[in-house]
Amino acid sequence: MHDLCTNTALRPTLLNLMVTVLGFDFGLKRIGVAVGNALLRQAQPLQVIGSTTNDGKFAEIAILLKEWQPDLCVVGLPLHPDGAEHEMTVRCQRFANQLHGRYGVATVLADERYSSVVIKQQRGEVIDDRAAAIILQQYFDDLS
């Protein structure tokens, strides 16, 4: 797990105070979004953002942030099985930095290795929101 919060010493306090958390499964074509409750430590799929432009994606994200007013955003961090970074790792880090920078919301990166293998996908089925829910649930589970 990688914190983007400017003061990581506040992390335990933030976790005790936060209630609403949004999870993101970033992709070049789509961004899956999940919502969770930190007190119950439960995540559920919310929606898939499929805008074709960055401006469109961030406009949809702004609406979600205004509606849900999350205390924290969790962005899945893809890594190779051995933990090595790759091209999408850097893109997800950039996306997390943009969430934090544009909207001032506390943001953390969470290891998303193997999150999509949990989902049984039908051909052509969009699963990005469910992948985001798994990432967020894994984040909650790792807090214990």
OpenMM code with the backbone's topology and positions (N, CA, C; nanometers):
from openmm import Vec3, app, unit

residues = "MET HIS ASP LEU CYS THR ASN THR ALA LEU ARG PRO THR LEU LEU ASN LEU MET VAL THR VAL LEU GLY PHE ASP PHE GLY LEU LYS ARG ILE GLY VAL ALA VAL GLY ASN ALA LEU LEU ARG GLN ALA GLN PRO LEU GLN VAL ILE GLY SER THR THR ASN ASP GLY LYS PHE ALA GLU ILE ALA ILE LEU LEU LYS GLU TRP GLN PRO ASP LEU CYS VAL VAL GLY LEU PRO LEU HIS PRO ASP GLY ALA GLU HIS GLU MET THR VAL ARG CYS GLN ARG PHE ALA ASN GLN LEU HIS GLY ARG TYR GLY VAL ALA THR VAL LEU ALA ASP GLU ARG TYR SER SER VAL VAL ILE LYS GLN GLN ARG GLY GLU VAL ILE ASP ASP ARG ALA ALA ALA ILE ILE LEU GLN GLN TYR PHE ASP ASP LEU SER".split()
positions = [
    Vec3(0.0847, -0.1158, 0.0000),
    Vec3(0.0000, 0.0000, 0.0000),
    Vec3(0.0899, 0.1229, 0.0000),
    Vec3(0.0576, 0.2213, -0.0813),
    Vec3(0.1385, 0.3419, -0.0941),
    Vec3(0.0507, 0.4620, -0.0643),
    Vec3(0.0898, 0.5419, 0.0330),
    Vec3(0.0136, 0.6617, 0.0672),
    Vec3(0.0517, 0.7781, -0.0220),
    Vec3(-0.0479, 0.8540, -0.0620),
    Vec3(-0.0242, 0.9810, -0.1284),
    Vec3(-0.0612, 1.0950, -0.0351),
    Vec3(-0.1156, 1.0620, 0.0816),
    Vec3(-0.1498, 1.1653, 0.1792),
    Vec3(-0.0234, 1.2425, 0.2127),
    Vec3(-0.0366, 1.3727, 0.2266),
    Vec3(0.0819, 1.4534, 0.2514),
    Vec3(0.1404, 1.4279, 0.3892),
    Vec3(0.0590, 1.3902, 0.4864),
    Vec3(0.1097, 1.3634, 0.6204),
    Vec3(0.0739, 1.2202, 0.6578),
    Vec3(0.1668, 1.1277, 0.6338),
    Vec3(0.1381, 0.9874, 0.6585),
    Vec3(0.1274, 0.9565, 0.8070),
    Vec3(0.1742, 1.0449, 0.8940),
    Vec3(0.1581, 1.0238, 1.0371),
    Vec3(0.0107, 1.0312, 1.0769),
    Vec3(-0.0713, 1.0971, 0.9965),
    Vec3(-0.2142, 1.1078, 1.0249),
    Vec3(-0.2919, 0.9853, 0.9777),
    Vec3(-0.2278, 0.8951, 0.9076),
    Vec3(-0.2966, 0.7820, 0.8480),
    Vec3(-0.3827, 0.7038, 0.9472),
    Vec3(-0.3332, 0.6598, 1.0640),
    Vec3(-0.4199, 0.5864, 1.1555),
    Vec3(-0.5394, 0.6687, 1.2018),
    Vec3(-0.5183, 0.7974, 1.2252),
    Vec3(-0.6286, 0.8834, 1.2653),
    Vec3(-0.7298, 0.8952, 1.1530),
    Vec3(-0.6827, 0.9117, 1.0304),
    Vec3(-0.7741, 0.9201, 0.9167),
    Vec3(-0.8579, 0.7940, 0.9046),
    Vec3(-0.7967, 0.6783, 0.9218),
    Vec3(-0.8697, 0.5536, 0.9088),
    Vec3(-0.9768, 0.5410, 1.0153),
    Vec3(-0.9528, 0.5953, 1.1334),
    Vec3(-1.0527, 0.5895, 1.2390),
    Vec3(-1.1685, 0.6854, 1.2134),
    Vec3(-1.1427, 0.7941, 1.1429),
    Vec3(-1.2445, 0.8964, 1.1215),
    Vec3(-1.3227, 0.8794, 0.9916),
    Vec3(-1.2643, 0.8166, 0.8922),
    Vec3(-1.3293, 0.8125, 0.7622),
    Vec3(-1.4471, 0.7158, 0.7614),
    Vec3(-1.5423, 0.7467, 0.6781),
    Vec3(-1.6582, 0.6601, 0.6625),
    Vec3(-1.6711, 0.6179, 0.5172),
    Vec3(-1.6826, 0.7133, 0.4272),
    Vec3(-1.7036, 0.6826, 0.2864),
    Vec3(-1.5706, 0.6767, 0.2120),
    Vec3(-1.5531, 0.5699, 0.1362),
    Vec3(-1.4312, 0.5500, 0.0591),
    Vec3(-1.4714, 0.5128, -0.0828),
    Vec3(-1.4081, 0.5748, -0.1820),
    Vec3(-1.4276, 0.5362, -0.3213),
    Vec3(-1.3052, 0.4582, -0.3673),
    Vec3(-1.3293, 0.3508, -0.4397),
    Vec3(-1.2220, 0.2709, -0.4968),
    Vec3(-1.2221, 0.2834, -0.6474),
    Vec3(-1.1040, 0.2837, -0.7071),
    Vec3(-1.0901, 0.3000, -0.8509),
    Vec3(-1.0044, 0.1895, -0.9107),
    Vec3(-1.0546, 0.1315, -1.0194),
    Vec3(-0.9766, 0.0396, -1.1023),
    Vec3(-0.9495, 0.1148, -1.2318),
    Vec3(-0.8315, 0.1767, -1.2394),
    Vec3(-0.7977, 0.2616, -1.3530),
    Vec3(-0.7599, 0.1782, -1.4746),
    Vec3(-0.8155, 0.2175, -1.5884),
    Vec3(-0.7793, 0.1577, -1.7154),
    Vec3(-0.7774, 0.2646, -1.8223),
    Vec3(-0.7138, 0.2355, -1.9333),
    Vec3(-0.7054, 0.3348, -2.0406),
    Vec3(-0.8404, 0.3569, -2.1078),
    Vec3(-0.9216, 0.2530, -2.1183),
    Vec3(-1.0532, 0.2655, -2.1821),
    Vec3(-1.1637, 0.2975, -2.0816),
    Vec3(-1.1569, 0.2356, -1.9649),
    Vec3(-1.2615, 0.2520, -1.8641),
    Vec3(-1.1989, 0.2630, -1.7258),
    Vec3(-1.2757, 0.3249, -1.6362),
    Vec3(-1.2367, 0.3320, -1.4954),
    Vec3(-1.3514, 0.2747, -1.4140),
    Vec3(-1.3239, 0.1676, -1.3430),
    Vec3(-1.4245, 0.1104, -1.2548),
    Vec3(-1.4241, 0.1847, -1.1227),
    Vec3(-1.5437, 0.2046, -1.0679),
    Vec3(-1.5567, 0.2765, -0.9417),
    Vec3(-1.6407, 0.1928, -0.8455),
    Vec3(-1.5960, 0.1887, -0.7215),
    Vec3(-1.6695, 0.1205, -0.6152),
    Vec3(-1.6830, 0.2163, -0.4980),
    Vec3(-1.7803, 0.1898, -0.4140),
    Vec3(-1.7985, 0.2688, -0.2929),
    Vec3(-1.7940, 0.1736, -0.1745),
    Vec3(-1.7396, 0.2239, -0.0658),
    Vec3(-1.7312, 0.1412, 0.0529),
    Vec3(-1.7488, 0.2217, 0.1788),
    Vec3(-1.7770, 0.1489, 0.2845),
    Vec3(-1.7945, 0.2076, 0.4154),
    Vec3(-1.6831, 0.1553, 0.5047),
    Vec3(-1.5998, 0.2443, 0.5555),
    Vec3(-1.4840, 0.2043, 0.6345),
    Vec3(-1.5234, 0.1481, 0.7702),
    Vec3(-1.6362, 0.1898, 0.8231),
    Vec3(-1.6794, 0.1362, 0.9525),
    Vec3(-1.7237, -0.0092, 0.9384),
    Vec3(-1.7987, -0.0371, 0.8332),
    Vec3(-1.8445, -0.1737, 0.8082),
    Vec3(-1.7402, -0.2559, 0.7340),
    Vec3(-1.6455, -0.1843, 0.6709),
    Vec3(-1.5418, -0.2469, 0.5879),
    Vec3(-1.6024, -0.3349, 0.4795),
    Vec3(-1.6961, -0.2737, 0.4066),
    Vec3(-1.7614, -0.3421, 0.2960),
    Vec3(-1.7579, -0.2528, 0.1727),
    Vec3(-1.7313, -0.3152, 0.0583),
    Vec3(-1.7251, -0.2432, -0.0692),
    Vec3(-1.8277, -0.3016, -0.1641),
    Vec3(-1.8776, -0.2164, -0.2537),
    Vec3(-1.9700, -0.2636, -0.3569),
    Vec3(-1.9468, -0.1858, -0.4856),
    Vec3(-1.9698, -0.2500, -0.6005),
    Vec3(-1.9529, -0.1809, -0.7291),
    Vec3(-2.0449, -0.0599, -0.7368),
    Vec3(-1.9971, 0.0454, -0.8021),
    Vec3(-2.0778, 0.1671, -0.8158),
    Vec3(-2.1083, 0.1968, -0.9612),
    Vec3(-2.0042, 0.2149, -1.0429),
    Vec3(-2.0269, 0.2441, -1.1839),
    Vec3(-1.8985, 0.2298, -1.2633),
    Vec3(-1.9140, 0.2342, -1.3941),
    Vec3(-1.7997, 0.2321, -1.4856),
    Vec3(-1.7977, 0.3642, -1.5598),
    Vec3(-1.6840, 0.4300, -1.5569),
    Vec3(-1.6655, 0.5551, -1.6310),
    Vec3(-1.6050, 0.5185, -1.7650),
    Vec3(-1.6762, 0.5524, -1.8712),
    Vec3(-1.6310, 0.5133, -2.0035),
    Vec3(-1.6080, 0.6291, -2.0990),
    Vec3(-1.5976, 0.7496, -2.0460),
    Vec3(-1.5713, 0.8654, -2.1325),
    Vec3(-1.4430, 0.8440, -2.2111),
    Vec3(-1.4413, 0.8969, -2.3306),
    Vec3(-1.3255, 0.8754, -2.4176),
    Vec3(-1.2149, 0.9777, -2.3977),
    Vec3(-1.2448, 1.0881, -2.3297),
    Vec3(-1.1426, 1.1916, -2.3073),
    Vec3(-1.1099, 1.2024, -2.1590),
    Vec3(-0.9914, 1.2510, -2.1283),
    Vec3(-0.9542, 1.2736, -1.9889),
    Vec3(-1.0460, 1.3744, -1.9230),
    Vec3(-1.0802, 1.4808, -1.9965),
    Vec3(-1.1706, 1.5816, -1.9408),
    Vec3(-1.3050, 1.5191, -1.9057),
    Vec3(-1.3555, 1.4326, -1.9928),
    Vec3(-1.4823, 1.3655, -1.9668),
    Vec3(-1.4739, 1.2730, -1.8469),
    Vec3(-1.3637, 1.1997, -1.8364),
    Vec3(-1.3447, 1.1094, -1.7215),
    Vec3(-1.3409, 1.1880, -1.5914),
    Vec3(-1.2631, 1.2960, -1.5895),
    Vec3(-1.2522, 1.3730, -1.4660),
    Vec3(-1.3806, 1.4497, -1.4351),
    Vec3(-1.4597, 1.4837, -1.5369),
    Vec3(-1.5899, 1.5464, -1.5111),
    Vec3(-1.6825, 1.4471, -1.4403),
    Vec3(-1.6816, 1.3217, -1.4845),
    Vec3(-1.7631, 1.2187, -1.4188),
    Vec3(-1.7133, 1.1919, -1.2775),
    Vec3(-1.5823, 1.1909, -1.2608),
    Vec3(-1.5246, 1.1693, -1.1277),
    Vec3(-1.5629, 1.2844, -1.0350),
    Vec3(-1.5602, 1.4069, -1.0860),
    Vec3(-1.5972, 1.5229, -1.0042),
    Vec3(-1.7408, 1.5102, -0.9541),
    Vec3(-1.8297, 1.4615, -1.0390),
    Vec3(-1.9694, 1.4417, -0.9992),
    Vec3(-1.9781, 1.3374, -0.8870),
    Vec3(-1.9040, 1.2277, -0.9033),
    Vec3(-1.9041, 1.1231, -0.7994),
    Vec3(-1.8484, 1.1757, -0.6674),
    Vec3(-1.7403, 1.2519, -0.6747),
    Vec3(-1.6800, 1.3054, -0.5534),
    Vec3(-1.7747, 1.4023, -0.4828),
    Vec3(-1.8465, 1.4811, -0.5607),
    Vec3(-1.9425, 1.5748, -0.5016),
    Vec3(-2.0583, 1.4988, -0.4378),
    Vec3(-2.1060, 1.3958, -0.5059),
    Vec3(-2.2200, 1.3187, -0.4566),
    Vec3(-2.1848, 1.2372, -0.3314),
    Vec3(-2.0711, 1.1670, -0.3347),
    Vec3(-2.0359, 1.0752, -0.2266),
    Vec3(-1.9496, 1.1388, -0.1181),
    Vec3(-1.8806, 1.2486, -0.1500),
    Vec3(-1.7923, 1.3179, -0.0571),
    Vec3(-1.7058, 1.2195, 0.0233),
    Vec3(-1.6213, 1.1446, -0.0477),
    Vec3(-1.5418, 1.0426, 0.0210),
    Vec3(-1.4347, 1.1042, 0.1107),
    Vec3(-1.4041, 1.0310, 0.2154),
    Vec3(-1.2955, 1.0693, 0.3046),
    Vec3(-1.1620, 1.0209, 0.2502),
    Vec3(-1.1678, 0.9230, 0.1588),
    Vec3(-1.0478, 0.8622, 0.1034),
    Vec3(-1.0807, 0.8015, -0.0319),
    Vec3(-0.9834, 0.8047, -0.1213),
    Vec3(-0.9923, 0.7323, -0.2485),
    Vec3(-0.8810, 0.6281, -0.2507),
    Vec3(-0.9159, 0.5078, -0.2942),
    Vec3(-0.8207, 0.3987, -0.3063),
    Vec3(-0.8084, 0.3654, -0.4541),
    Vec3(-0.6880, 0.3711, -0.5065),
    Vec3(-0.6630, 0.3420, -0.6475),
    Vec3(-0.5818, 0.2132, -0.6557),
    Vec3(-0.6316, 0.1199, -0.7364),
    Vec3(-0.5603, -0.0057, -0.7550),
    Vec3(-0.4267, 0.0170, -0.8238),
    Vec3(-0.3238, -0.0492, -0.7731),
    Vec3(-0.1886, -0.0364, -0.8278),
    Vec3(-0.1491, -0.1695, -0.8903),
    Vec3(-0.1458, -0.1758, -1.0233),
    Vec3(-0.1081, -0.3010, -1.0887),
    Vec3(0.0432, -0.3222, -1.0838),
    Vec3(0.0812, -0.4422, -1.0527),
    Vec3(0.2221, -0.4802, -1.0460),
    Vec3(0.2375, -0.6179, -1.1088),
    Vec3(0.3580, -0.6489, -1.1528),
    Vec3(0.3869, -0.7846, -1.1988),
    Vec3(0.3765, -0.8788, -1.0787),
    Vec3(0.3580, -1.0081, -1.1022),
    Vec3(0.3481, -1.1023, -0.9901),
    Vec3(0.4642, -1.0952, -0.8911),
    Vec3(0.5822, -1.0580, -0.9395),
    Vec3(0.6980, -1.0477, -0.8498),
    Vec3(0.7065, -0.9116, -0.7797),
    Vec3(0.6074, -0.8254, -0.8036),
    Vec3(0.6041, -0.6936, -0.7408),
    Vec3(0.6691, -0.5834, -0.8213),
    Vec3(0.7254, -0.6183, -0.9377),
    Vec3(0.7903, -0.5178, -1.0227),
    Vec3(0.6852, -0.4281, -1.0890),
    Vec3(0.7237, -0.3047, -1.1096),
    Vec3(0.6349, -0.2089, -1.1770),
    Vec3(0.6377, -0.2300, -1.3275),
    Vec3(0.5334, -0.1809, -1.3950),
    Vec3(0.5274, -0.1815, -1.5415),
    Vec3(0.4564, -0.0551, -1.5878),
    Vec3(0.4285, -0.0446, -1.7158),
    Vec3(0.3723, 0.0790, -1.7725),
    Vec3(0.2438, 0.1237, -1.7026),
    Vec3(0.1529, 0.0302, -1.6756),
    Vec3(0.0269, 0.0682, -1.6119),
    Vec3(0.0468, 0.1096, -1.4660),
    Vec3(0.1505, 0.0623, -1.4031),
    Vec3(0.1805, 0.1038, -1.2658),
    Vec3(0.2000, 0.2553, -1.2626),
    Vec3(0.2801, 0.3049, -1.3544),
    Vec3(0.3093, 0.4484, -1.3614),
    Vec3(0.1826, 0.5276, -1.3942),
    Vec3(0.1011, 0.4758, -1.4841),
    Vec3(-0.0232, 0.5451, -1.5209),
    Vec3(-0.1194, 0.5530, -1.4024),
    Vec3(-0.1281, 0.4460, -1.3242),
    Vec3(-0.2156, 0.4455, -1.2072),
    Vec3(-0.1637, 0.5399, -1.0996),
    Vec3(-0.0332, 0.5462, -1.0835),
    Vec3(0.0259, 0.6410, -0.9886),
    Vec3(-0.0064, 0.7840, -1.0308),
    Vec3(0.0024, 0.8100, -1.1597),
    Vec3(-0.0292, 0.9435, -1.2117),
    Vec3(-0.1771, 0.9769, -1.1875),
    Vec3(-0.2644, 0.8795, -1.2141),
    Vec3(-0.4076, 0.8990, -1.1916),
    Vec3(-0.4352, 0.9300, -1.0442),
    Vec3(-0.3736, 0.8549, -0.9540),
    Vec3(-0.3920, 0.8785, -0.8103),
    Vec3(-0.3427, 1.0177, -0.7717),
    Vec3(-0.2293, 1.0581, -0.8261),
    Vec3(-0.1768, 1.1933, -0.7993),
    Vec3(-0.2725, 1.3000, -0.8503),
    Vec3(-0.3349, 1.2756, -0.9660),
    Vec3(-0.4305, 1.3715, -1.0209),
    Vec3(-0.5553, 1.3805, -0.9332),
    Vec3(-0.6040, 1.2676, -0.8838),
    Vec3(-0.7191, 1.2707, -0.7928),
    Vec3(-0.6878, 1.3562, -0.6710),
    Vec3(-0.5729, 1.3317, -0.6139),
    Vec3(-0.5325, 1.4059, -0.4943),
    Vec3(-0.5110, 1.5546, -0.5275),
    Vec3(-0.4407, 1.5815, -0.6367),
    Vec3(-0.4080, 1.7192, -0.6728),
    Vec3(-0.5279, 1.8014, -0.7176),
    Vec3(-0.6142, 1.7430, -0.7989),
    Vec3(-0.7296, 1.8171, -0.8510),
    Vec3(-0.8375, 1.8407, -0.7466),
    Vec3(-0.8607, 1.7409, -0.6615),
    Vec3(-0.9769, 1.7447, -0.5733),
    Vec3(-0.9417, 1.7528, -0.4254),
    Vec3(-0.8130, 1.7417, -0.3915),
    Vec3(-0.7714, 1.7540, -0.2531),
    Vec3(-0.8184, 1.6404, -0.1631),
    Vec3(-0.8563, 1.5292, -0.2206),
    Vec3(-0.9018, 1.4151, -0.1417),
    Vec3(-0.7826, 1.3245, -0.1099),
    Vec3(-0.7789, 1.2748, 0.0133),
    Vec3(-0.6730, 1.1821, 0.0519),
    Vec3(-0.6813, 1.0602, -0.0399),
    Vec3(-0.5667, 1.0154, -0.0886),
    Vec3(-0.5625, 0.9065, -0.1867),
    Vec3(-0.4498, 0.8109, -0.1509),
    Vec3(-0.4800, 0.6816, -0.1597),
    Vec3(-0.3781, 0.5791, -0.1390),
    Vec3(-0.3817, 0.4825, -0.2563),
    Vec3(-0.2684, 0.4205, -0.2800),
    Vec3(-0.2567, 0.3155, -0.3808),
    Vec3(-0.2598, 0.1814, -0.3095),
    Vec3(-0.3336, 0.0861, -0.3666),
    Vec3(-0.3443, -0.0467, -0.3068),
    Vec3(-0.3102, -0.1515, -0.4118),
    Vec3(-0.2287, -0.2469, -0.3732),
    Vec3(-0.1873, -0.3562, -0.4605),
    Vec3(-0.3106, -0.4256, -0.5182),
    Vec3(-0.3181, -0.4336, -0.6498),
    Vec3(-0.4343, -0.4966, -0.7124),
    Vec3(-0.3997, -0.6280, -0.7818),
    Vec3(-0.2810, -0.6806, -0.7565),
    Vec3(-0.2456, -0.8082, -0.8191),
    Vec3(-0.3515, -0.9126, -0.7879),
    Vec3(-0.3911, -0.9828, -0.8919),
    Vec3(-0.4854, -1.0950, -0.8839),
    Vec3(-0.6295, -1.0543, -0.8554),
    Vec3(-0.6603, -0.9260, -0.8507),
    Vec3(-0.7980, -0.8861, -0.8205),
    Vec3(-0.8947, -0.9264, -0.9314),
    Vec3(-0.8513, -0.9186, -1.0566),
    Vec3(-0.9440, -0.9505, -1.1651),
    Vec3(-0.9596, -1.1006, -1.1882),
    Vec3(-0.8677, -1.1835, -1.1373),
    Vec3(-0.8836, -1.3280, -1.1559),
    Vec3(-0.9941, -1.3832, -1.0671),
    Vec3(-1.0366, -1.3064, -0.9678),
    Vec3(-1.1440, -1.3472, -0.8789),
    Vec3(-1.2791, -1.3428, -0.9508),
    Vec3(-1.2909, -1.2555, -1.0499),
    Vec3(-1.4178, -1.2338, -1.1203),
    Vec3(-1.4299, -1.3291, -1.2381),
    Vec3(-1.5434, -1.3956, -1.2465),
    Vec3(-1.5723, -1.4801, -1.3624),
    Vec3(-1.6363, -1.3908, -1.4679),
    Vec3(-1.5629, -1.3691, -1.5744),
    Vec3(-1.6059, -1.2746, -1.6766),
    Vec3(-1.6597, -1.3475, -1.7991),
    Vec3(-1.7739, -1.3017, -1.8461),
    Vec3(-1.8283, -1.3487, -1.9722),
    Vec3(-1.7669, -1.2655, -2.0834),
    Vec3(-1.7535, -1.3229, -2.2000),
    Vec3(-1.6957, -1.2500, -2.3128),
    Vec3(-1.7725, -1.1207, -2.3386),
    Vec3(-1.6994, -1.0097, -2.3459),
    Vec3(-1.7580, -0.8784, -2.3736),
    Vec3(-1.8194, -0.8110, -2.2526),
    Vec3(-1.8199, -0.8768, -2.1397),
    Vec3(-1.8797, -0.8208, -2.0192),
    Vec3(-1.7862, -0.7166, -1.9575),
    Vec3(-1.8426, -0.6051, -1.9144),
    Vec3(-1.7663, -0.4989, -1.8494),
    Vec3(-1.7651, -0.5272, -1.6994),
    Vec3(-1.6456, -0.5467, -1.6445),
    Vec3(-1.6324, -0.5861, -1.5034),
    Vec3(-1.5547, -0.4845, -1.4202),
    Vec3(-1.5277, -0.3689, -1.4767),
    Vec3(-1.4392, -0.2724, -1.4116),
    Vec3(-1.4911, -0.2271, -1.2750),
    Vec3(-1.6229, -0.2109, -1.2612),
    Vec3(-1.6771, -0.1698, -1.1317),
    Vec3(-1.6627, -0.2806, -1.0277),
    Vec3(-1.6779, -0.4054, -1.0707),
    Vec3(-1.6585, -0.5179, -0.9783),
    Vec3(-1.5114, -0.5322, -0.9399),
    Vec3(-1.4222, -0.5066, -1.0349),
    Vec3(-1.2785, -0.5098, -1.0040),
    Vec3(-1.2446, -0.4011, -0.9022),
    Vec3(-1.3054, -0.2834, -0.9175),
    Vec3(-1.2830, -0.1745, -0.8212),
    Vec3(-1.3326, -0.2152, -0.6824),
    Vec3(-1.4455, -0.2861, -0.6773),
    Vec3(-1.4992, -0.3313, -0.5485),
    Vec3(-1.4047, -0.4323, -0.4830),
    Vec3(-1.3460, -0.5188, -0.5629),
    Vec3(-1.2511, -0.6168, -0.5084),
    Vec3(-1.1264, -0.5463, -0.4549),
    Vec3(-1.0768, -0.4485, -0.5296),
    Vec3(-0.9600, -0.3713, -0.4847),
    Vec3(-0.9914, -0.3028, -0.3518),
    Vec3(-1.1080, -0.2401, -0.3449),
    Vec3(-1.1457, -0.1691, -0.2230),
    Vec3(-1.1673, -0.2668, -0.1068),
    Vec3(-1.2293, -0.3809, -0.1344),
    Vec3(-1.2501, -0.4800, -0.0291),
    Vec3(-1.1169, -0.5345, 0.0217),
    Vec3(-1.0225, -0.5572, -0.0704),
    Vec3(-0.8897, -0.6029, -0.0285),
    Vec3(-0.8214, -0.4980, 0.0585),
    Vec3(-0.8399, -0.3719, 0.0250),
    Vec3(-0.7848, -0.2634, 0.1067),
    Vec3(-0.8432, -0.2700, 0.2483),
    Vec3(-0.9766, -0.2845, 0.2587),
    Vec3(-1.0401, -0.2945, 0.3894),
    Vec3(-0.9892, -0.4163, 0.4662),
    Vec3(-0.9797, -0.5294, 0.3957),
    Vec3(-0.9347, -0.6528, 0.4607),
    Vec3(-0.7920, -0.6410, 0.5121),
    Vec3(-0.7085, -0.5668, 0.4406),
    Vec3(-0.5683, -0.5491, 0.4811),
    Vec3(-0.5545, -0.4567, 0.6033),
    Vec3(-0.6593, -0.3818, 0.6358),
    Vec3(-0.6537, -0.2924, 0.7511),
    Vec3(-0.6600, -0.3680, 0.8831),
    Vec3(-0.7123, -0.4882, 0.8791),
    Vec3(-0.7288, -0.5670, 1.0036),
    Vec3(-0.5964, -0.6090, 1.0604),
] * unit.nanometer
topology = app.Topology()
chain = topology.addChain("A")
for resn in residues:
    res = topology.addResidue(resn, chain)
    for name in ("N", "CA", "C"):
        topology.addAtom(name, app.Element.getBySymbol(name[0]), res)
